[in-house]
């Protein structure tokens, strides 16, 4: 395991003992009312087997209440997490380290402080009228900040997820992350298969190896084999792109190729200061231009294009169809019911309908968790905004407290020689979305959806006939390296989606890696709850976490 960060979960996730019902009900009049509906002497059960009651609707209703109440008790009993932030919002009166996109900005790209106070006051008070009174700087609207208050009725509530503080504006680790994002931008059009031979890749590796940030994450130096990859063993095995983003998708009566519309090579945005400033104010002065030929994902620009236009759980819907119908193997975890039944098969429970429903469910719950962390806790600025601060700092327009490590690397001069500014070249004309960076929504969804898939599928099952995209993205070729597994390719899929947003310039690495872990927390909470609903006997869900730990729910 190459990720040295401790997992957000314990090695064995079995759940704490629930408090006595009277203790819990004493905290909630609503729960007390629910308890009064229970039959005299009824016990709260932990499994739907207790509800095998034929056609007695009253008993069915009572048992349903028992299951719901027990789930609520267990969620309530979890310790309340701390929510540390990096201190940037409090540290700078000018809010140079905070997310401000879409609000009015001055010529330096610094926010109008009155507008920012109105935003933060609305976030504190939950007042819809205050949200409607926030001054805006351009045509774009803020991306759904009131979603931060939405409750979750299944699994862990968004406000009970946890994550560490992001690197701070003035930290050396912040420079390490922005160096990677700039190299992402400069190498977008270099095929992944050419990383071992491209001269500019060698410069990127030399820059990144000046930071122990990366050697900590990879447990060793950056090399062509791990450059820009995620940090799980699956990420580091085989081709850069997951098999689940390459193989054909069985889609009902059709088979869908994973050749996609992609942005034309070489076209970057926001490399001029006037354009950068307009985008910070909430305007979009340019537009995407597509390649005339659909291609497989074979370089950074193409994966950036995919995660620009995908819908929230598209990659995981497709992956589930590939795994269940496109590999020609039995992909289900043999510890779950039905592999050894003589008379029954899986479908509504423990089958295709079950996993498809869960993918959509946890994707939505993951977004609630991400939006809470983004708007209520971290308010982290986007890389493009840091790029504007860096440009003004290096051109002496204004001095900022940026770590001196920027003087140790070549990437900023390389950028200037290409574009004439120190601004971050962006893959999208609108730059980032109009919500804070940390954690990435794509990453949090990826963590949640791939976690439920790992819980249902046999992670050790090999992927038959693995492939890799040709350099031009027009065809798939056989991959003849070591074996690839379902679990490893699911981890790689999650990282491809999460870090694909970094390649586009809209996120930092920790937005992705920590977002995966928040999504994992969300999925574990949902799995803990749904374990109660089944009539079938089984020992729980077993899978490997993103930190390499074994998890049992």
C-alpha positions in Angstrom: 0.0 0.0 0.0 1.5 3.3 -1.1 -0.8 5.7 0.6 0.7 6.6 4.0 -2.3 8.6 5.1 -4.4 6.8 7.8 -7.9 5.6 6.6 -11.0 7.5 7.7 -12.4 4.1 8.8 -11.2 1.5 11.2 -9.7 -1.7 9.8 -12.9 -3.5 10.8 -16.1 -1.6 10.4 -18.6 -3.4 12.6 -20.3 -0.4 14.2 -20.5 0.5 17.9 -23.0 -0.8 20.3 -26.3 1.1 20.1 -27.3 3.1 23.2 -30.2 2.0 25.3 -33.5 2.9 23.5 -34.7 5.1 26.4 -31.4 7.1 26.2 -31.9 7.7 22.5 -35.6 8.4 22.7 -34.9 10.9 25.5 -33.0 12.9 23.0 -35.8 13.1 20.5 -39.5 13.5 20.9 -40.0 12.2 17.4 -38.3 9.0 18.2 -40.3 8.7 21.4 -43.5 9.0 19.4 -42.2 6.3 17.1 -41.4 4.0 20.0 -45.0 4.4 21.3 -46.2 2.8 18.1 -44.3 -0.4 18.8 -46.2 -3.4 20.1 -45.8 -4.0 23.8 -42.5 -5.7 24.5 -41.3 -5.5 20.9 -37.5 -5.5 20.6 -35.5 -3.5 18.1 -34.0 -6.0 15.6 -31.0 -5.6 13.4 -32.0 -7.7 10.5 -35.0 -7.9 8.2 -35.3 -11.7 8.9 -37.4 -10.7 12.0 -39.9 -9.3 9.6 -40.8 -12.6 7.9 -44.5 -12.2 8.8 -46.5 -13.3 5.8 -49.4 -11.0 4.9 -49.9 -9.4 8.3 -49.7 -5.7 7.4 -49.7 -4.5 11.0 -46.8 -6.6 12.0 -45.0 -5.7 8.7 -45.4 -2.0 9.6 -44.2 -2.5 13.1 -41.2 -4.4 12.0 -40.4 -1.7 9.4 -40.5 0.8 12.2 -38.1 -1.3 14.3 -35.6 -1.5 11.4 -35.8 2.2 10.8 -35.5 3.1 14.5 -32.5 0.8 15.0 -30.7 2.3 12.0 -31.4 5.8 13.4 -30.1 4.8 16.8 -26.9 3.5 15.4 -26.3 6.6 13.3 -27.1 8.8 16.3 -24.6 6.9 18.4 -21.6 7.6 16.1 -19.1 10.1 17.6 -19.5 13.6 16.3 -16.5 14.5 14.0 -14.3 17.5 14.2 -14.3 19.8 11.1 -10.8 21.4 10.9 -10.1 23.9 8.1 -6.8 25.3 6.9 -7.3 28.7 8.5 -7.1 30.7 5.2 -10.6 32.2 5.5 -9.7 33.7 8.9 -6.1 34.5 8.0 -6.6 37.0 5.2 -9.0 40.0 5.4 -8.7 40.2 1.6 -10.0 36.6 1.3 -7.2 35.8 -1.1 -7.1 32.2 0.1 -10.9 31.6 -0.1 -13.4 30.7 -2.8 -14.9 33.8 -4.2 -15.7 33.0 -7.9 -18.8 34.6 -9.3 -18.8 37.5 -6.9 -17.6 41.0 -7.9 -13.8 41.3 -8.1 -11.4 44.2 -8.5 -8.6 44.5 -11.1 -6.3 42.2 -9.1 -9.0 39.5 -9.0 -9.7 40.1 -5.3 -13.3 39.9 -4.1 -15.5 42.7 -3.0 -15.5 42.2 0.7 -19.0 43.4 1.2 -20.2 40.8 -1.3 -18.2 38.1 0.4 -19.6 39.0 3.8 -23.1 38.7 2.4 -22.3 35.2 1.1 -20.9 34.0 4.4 -23.7 35.5 6.3 -26.2 33.7 4.1 -24.3 30.4 4.7 -24.4 31.0 8.5 -28.0 31.9 8.8 -29.6 29.6 6.2 -31.7 32.5 5.1 -33.1 32.1 1.6 -33.6 35.9 1.3 -30.0 36.5 2.2 -28.9 34.1 -0.5 -31.0 36.0 -3.0 -29.4 39.3 -1.9 -25.8 38.2 -2.6 -24.2 40.6 -5.1 -23.0 38.8 -8.2 -20.1 39.8 -10.5 -21.3 38.3 -13.8 -23.9 36.0 -15.5 -23.0 32.8 -13.7 -24.9 31.8 -10.5 -23.4 30.1 -7.4 -23.7 26.3 -7.6 -26.5 25.4 -5.2 -25.0 26.5 -1.8 -28.3 25.6 0.0 -27.6 21.9 -0.8 -25.2 22.1 2.2 -28.3 21.9 4.5 -30.0 18.8 2.9 -30.4 15.9 5.3 -29.8 12.3 4.5 -32.4 9.7 5.5 -30.2 6.7 4.8 -26.6 6.3 5.8 -24.4 8.9 7.5 -25.7 12.5 7.4 -23.5 14.9 5.4 -22.6 16.9 8.5 -21.1 13.7 10.2 -18.6 13.1 7.5 -15.0 14.0 8.3 -11.9 15.0 6.4 -8.6 16.8 7.3 -7.8 20.4 6.6 -6.5 21.1 3.1 -3.0 22.6 2.6 -3.1 26.3 3.4 -2.4 29.1 0.9 1.1 29.7 2.2 2.2 26.1 2.7 4.9 24.3 0.8 2.4 21.5 0.1 0.1 24.0 -1.6 3.0 24.8 -4.0 3.6 21.1 -4.5 -0.1 20.7 -5.5 -0.1 23.7 -7.8 3.1 22.5 -9.5 1.4 19.3 -10.3 -1.7 21.1 -11.7 0.5 23.3 -13.9 2.3 20.2 -15.3 -1.1 18.6 -15.9 -1.9 21.5 -18.1 1.3 21.5 -20.0 1.2 17.8 -20.6 -2.5 17.4 -21.5 -1.8 16.4 -25.1 1.0 13.9 -24.3 -0.3 10.4 -24.6 -0.1 8.4 -21.4 1.9 5.7 -23.3 4.6 8.2 -24.0 5.3 9.3 -20.5 8.5 7.2 -20.3 10.1 9.0 -23.3 8.8 12.5 -23.5 11.4 15.2 -22.5 8.8 17.5 -20.9 7.6 14.6 -18.8 11.2 14.3 -17.4 11.0 18.0 -16.4 7.7 17.5 -14.6 9.1 14.5 -12.7 12.2 16.5 -11.7 10.0 19.4 -10.4 7.7 17.1 -8.5 10.6 15.2 -6.9 11.7 18.4 -5.2 8.7 18.0 -2.8 8.4 15.3 -0.2 4.7 15.8 -0.6 4.8 13.3 -3.5 7.4 10.9 -2.1 5.1 10.6 1.0 2.2 9.7 -1.1 3.9 7.3 -3.4 6.3 5.9 -0.8 9.1 6.8 -3.1 10.0 9.1 -6.0 7.7 10.2 -8.8 8.5 8.1 -12.0 6.9 7.8 -15.4 5.1 4.8 -14.0 3.2 6.6 -11.3 3.2 10.2 -12.6 -0.3 11.8 -12.2 -1.8 8.5 -10.9 -3.8 7.7 -7.8 -2.3 6.1 -4.8 -3.8 2.7 -4.5 -2.2 -0.5 -5.7 -4.8 -0.8 -8.4 -3.9 2.7 -9.7 -0.3 1.7 -10.1 -1.0 -1.5 -12.0 -1.3 -1.7 -15.8 -2.4 1.1 -18.2 -3.1 4.6 -16.9 -6.8 4.4 -17.9 -9.1 1.9 -16.2 -10.5 -0.9 -18.3 -13.9 0.3 -17.2 -13.4 3.5 -19.2 -12.2 1.6 -22.3 -14.2 -1.6 -22.8 -17.5 -1.6 -24.6 -20.6 -1.0 -22.5 -23.6 -3.5 -22.8 -26.5 -1.1 -22.8 -29.7 -3.0 -23.0 -30.1 -4.3 -26.6 -27.1 -2.2 -27.8 -23.4 -2.2 -27.2 -21.9 1.3 -26.7 -18.3 2.1 -27.6 -16.4 4.3 -25.2 -15.1 6.6 -28.0 -16.1 10.1 -26.9 -16.4 13.6 -28.3 -13.2 15.3 -27.0 -11.7 18.8 -27.0 -9.3 19.6 -29.8 -5.6 19.3 -28.9 -3.7 22.4 -27.9 -6.7 24.6 -27.1 -6.4 26.1 -23.6 -8.3 28.9 -21.9 -7.8 31.7 -19.4 -4.1 32.2 -20.4 -4.7 36.0 -20.9 -5.3 38.2 -17.8 -8.4 39.9 -19.1 -10.1 36.6 -19.8 -9.0 35.2 -16.4 -10.5 38.2 -14.6 -13.8 37.9 -16.5 -14.1 34.3 -15.5 -13.4 35.1 -11.9 -16.3 37.6 -12.0 -18.6 34.9 -13.4 -18.6 35.4 -17.1 -17.6 32.9 -19.8 -16.0 34.8 -22.8 -15.0 31.6 -24.8 -16.4 28.3 -25.8 -15.3 24.6 -26.1 -14.3 23.3 -29.5 -14.6 19.6 -30.2 -12.4 17.3 -32.3 -14.3 16.1 -35.3 -13.4 12.5 -34.5 -14.6 10.5 -31.4 -11.7 8.9 -29.6 -10.9 6.6 -26.7 -9.3 8.2 -23.6 -5.5 8.2 -24.3 -4.2 11.4 -22.8 -5.0 14.1 -20.2 -7.1 16.3 -22.5 -9.4 13.4 -23.4 -10.0 12.4 -19.8 -10.5 16.0 -18.9 -13.2 16.2 -21.7 -14.9 13.1 -20.3 -15.2 14.6 -16.8 -16.4 17.9 -18.2 -19.6 16.6 -19.7 -20.4 13.3 -17.8 -23.4 13.1 -15.6 -23.0 12.4 -11.9 -22.8 8.6 -11.9 -22.3 7.9 -15.6 -18.9 6.2 -15.2 -20.2 3.8 -12.5 -23.5 3.0 -14.3 -21.4 2.0 -17.3 -18.8 0.1 -15.2 -21.5 -1.9 -13.5 -22.9 -2.9 -16.9 -19.4 -3.9 -18.1 -18.7 -5.9 -15.0 -22.1 -7.7 -15.0 -22.6 -8.2 -18.7 -19.4 -7.5 -20.6 -16.6 -9.6 -19.1 -18.1 -13.0 -19.5 -17.4 -14.0 -15.9 -19.4 -14.3 -12.7 -18.4 -11.1 -11.0 -20.3 -11.3 -7.7 -18.7 -11.6 -4.3 -19.1 -15.3 -3.4 -19.6 -14.4 0.2 -23.0 -12.8 -0.7 -26.1 -14.9 -1.2 -27.1 -16.9 -4.3 -23.9 -18.2 -5.9 -24.6 -21.6 -4.2 -28.4 -21.7 -4.2 -29.9 -24.7 -5.9 -33.2 -23.0 -6.7 -32.8 -19.2 -6.7 -31.0 -16.4 -8.5 -30.1 -12.9 -7.6 -31.9 -9.9 -9.1 -33.9 -7.5 -6.9 -31.7 -8.2 -4.0 -27.9 -8.8 -4.4 -28.2 -8.5 -8.1 -28.2 -6.1 -11.0 -31.3 -4.1 -9.8 -29.8 -3.8 -6.4 -26.4 -2.4 -7.4 -27.8 0.0 -10.0 -30.1 1.5 -7.4 -27.3 1.8 -4.9 -25.0 3.5 -7.4 -27.5 6.3 -8.0 -28.4 6.5 -4.3 -24.9 6.9 -2.9 -23.9 9.3 -5.7 -26.6 11.7 -4.5 -25.7 11.2 -0.8 -22.0 11.8 -1.7 -22.9 15.1 -3.3 -24.6 16.2 -0.1 -21.5 15.4 1.9 -19.3 17.2 -0.5 -21.5 20.3 -0.5 -21.4 20.4 3.3 -17.7 20.2 3.4 -17.2 22.7 0.5 -19.6 25.5 1.7 -19.7 25.1 5.5 -16.2 24.0 6.4 -13.4 24.7 3.8 -14.3 27.3 1.2 -11.1 26.4 -0.6 -10.1 28.5 -3.5 -9.7 26.9 -7.0 -6.3 26.3 -8.6 -7.2 28.9 -11.4 -7.6 31.6 -8.7 -4.3 30.6 -7.1 -2.8 30.9 -10.6 -4.0 34.5 -10.8 -2.4 35.3 -7.4 0.8 33.6 -8.7 0.8 35.7 -11.9 0.3 39.0 -10.0 3.0 38.0 -7.5 5.6 37.0 -10.2 4.9 40.2 -12.2 5.1 42.4 -9.2 1.5 43.6 -9.5 1.1 42.6 -5.8 3.1 40.5 -3.3 1.3 37.5 -1.8 2.3 35.1 1.0 3.1 32.3 -1.5 5.7 29.8 -0.3 9.2 30.4 -1.7 9.2 26.9 -3.1 7.9 28.4 -6.3 11.5 29.5 -7.0 12.7 25.9 -7.0 10.8 24.7 -10.0 10.8 25.2 -13.8 7.1 24.9 -14.5 6.1 28.5 -14.1 8.8 29.7 -16.5 7.8 27.0 -18.9 4.2 28.2 -18.7 5.2 31.8 -19.4 7.3 30.8 -22.4 4.3 29.1 -23.8 1.5 31.6 -23.0 3.1 34.9 -22.1 1.6 34.8 -18.6 2.0 32.8 -15.4 -1.8 32.0 -15.4 -2.9 28.3 -15.2 -3.9 27.1 -18.7 -7.4 25.8 -18.3 -9.1 23.0 -20.3 -12.6 24.5 -19.9 -13.6 28.0 -21.1 -15.6 28.6 -17.9 -12.8 27.3 -15.7 -14.0 25.7 -12.5 -17.7 25.4 -11.4 -19.0 28.1 -9.0 -18.6 26.2 -5.8 -15.5 25.7 -3.6 -12.8 23.2 -4.4 -12.5 20.9 -1.4 -13.5 18.1 -1.7 -14.2 17.5 -5.4 -17.7 16.5 -6.1 -16.6 14.1 -8.8 -14.2 12.4 -6.4 -16.7 12.1 -3.6 -19.2 10.4 -6.0 -16.4 8.2 -7.3 -15.5 7.1 -3.8 -19.1 6.3 -2.9 -20.0 4.5 -6.1 -16.9 2.4 -6.4 -17.2 1.4 -2.7 -20.6 -0.1 -3.1 -19.4 -1.8 -6.3 -16.4 -3.3 -4.4 -18.9 -4.5 -1.7 -21.0 -6.4 -4.2 -18.4 -7.6 -6.7 -15.4 -10.1 -6.4 -12.5 -7.7 -6.2 -10.0 -10.4 -6.9 -11.6 -11.6 -10.1 -9.3 -11.0 -13.1 -10.4 -8.8 -16.0 -10.3 -10.9 -19.1 -8.6 -9.6 -22.3 -7.4 -6.2 -21.0 -6.8 -3.4 -23.5 -5.1 -0.1 -23.8 -6.0 2.8 -26.1 -3.8 3.5 -29.1 -1.8 6.7 -29.0 -4.2 8.5 -31.3 -7.3 7.2 -29.4 -8.8 5.7 -32.5 -8.6 2.0 -31.5 -8.0 -0.4 -28.6 -5.0 -2.7 -28.5 -4.3 -5.7 -26.3 -2.6 -5.1 -23.0 0.0 -7.8 -22.4 1.3 -6.8 -18.9 0.4 -8.3 -15.6 -3.1 -9.3 -14.5 -5.7 -6.7 -13.7 -8.6 -7.3 -11.3 -12.1 -5.9 -10.8 -11.1 -4.3 -7.5 -7.9 -2.7 -8.8 -9.7 -1.3 -11.9 -12.5 0.1 -9.7 -9.9 1.9 -7.6 -8.3 3.1 -10.8 -11.6 4.2 -12.2 -12.3 6.3 -9.1 -8.9 8.0 -9.4 -9.2 8.5 -13.2 -12.4 10.4 -12.6 -11.2 12.3 -9.5 -7.8 13.3 -10.9 -9.2 13.9 -14.4 -10.6 17.1 -12.9 -7.1 18.0 -11.7 -5.8 17.5 -15.3 -8.5 19.9 -16.5 -7.2 22.5 -14.0 -10.3 22.8 -11.8 -9.1 20.8 -8.8 -6.1 20.1 -6.5 -4.8 16.6 -5.8 -6.2 16.5 -2.3 -9.6 17.6 -3.5 -9.6 14.2 -5.3 -7.8 11.9 -2.8 -9.6 13.2 0.2 -12.9 13.3 -1.7 -12.6 9.6 -2.4 -12.4 8.9 1.3 -15.4 11.1 2.1 -17.3 9.1 -0.5 -16.2 5.9 1.1 -17.6 7.1 4.4 -20.9 7.8 2.7 -21.1 4.4 1.1 -20.2 2.6 4.3 -23.0 4.4 6.1 -25.5 3.4 3.4 -24.3 -0.2 3.4 -24.6 -0.3 7.2 -28.3 0.7 6.9 -29.3 -1.5 4.0 -27.7 -4.6 5.5 -30.9 -4.6 7.7 -33.4 -4.8 4.9 -32.6 -8.2 3.5 -34.4 -11.5 4.3 -31.3 -13.5 3.1 -28.7 -14.6 5.6 -25.2 -13.3 5.0 -22.2 -12.2 7.0 -22.0 -8.6 5.7 -20.1 -6.7 3.0 -16.4 -7.3 2.7 -14.1 -5.0 0.7 -10.8 -3.1 0.6 -10.8 0.6 1.3 -8.9 3.2 -0.6 -6.2 3.1 2.1 -5.7 -0.6 1.5 -7.5 -1.6 4.8 -10.0 -4.5 5.0 -13.5 -3.2 5.7 -16.4 -5.3 7.0 -19.9 -3.9 7.2 
